[in-house]
C-alpha cells in the first residue's frame, strides 16, 4: 500500500474510533443528549418533514430499487456495448 493510502486508512480508523469513544462516553441510550436530539429529528409534528421522510423512505425501499435495478440490468444487457480497449 502506498504511504498516502496507508495514512488515509489510519486517519479514518482513528476518526471512527474517536466517534465511537465519544458516543460511549456520552452515555449511550437514555442519556441526557438523547431526548433533545430525538425532538430535533422527529418529523411527526411537521407535515412537510413527515411527507419528505416518507418520500425518501419510499425511494430507498425495495419496491422501487429492485425494479429499477432489473430495468438497468436489462438495458445494459440489450445495449451490449463493450468498453473501449485501452491503447496502453
Phi, psi and omega in degrees: 000130176298159184300322182295317179293322179295318179296318178297320179299310183291328176294315178297320179295317179295319178294320178297318178296320180295319178295317179298315181295320178297317178296322179293317182286336179282353172115343179069209183297136178084007181283172182292343181272344184293313186294313177297323178292321178296317178297322180293320184269350183290124185260000185291334182277340183249116183297326180291314178296321179296317177297315180295322177296321177295320179294315179295324177295318179295321180298325180269006183276161180291335180297333177260318188288323181294310177298323178297319177293321178295318177297319178295321178296314178297318179300312181292325180292319181277339179289320174053034174275137178262158175293148176292140179286141180286139181263022183285000000 
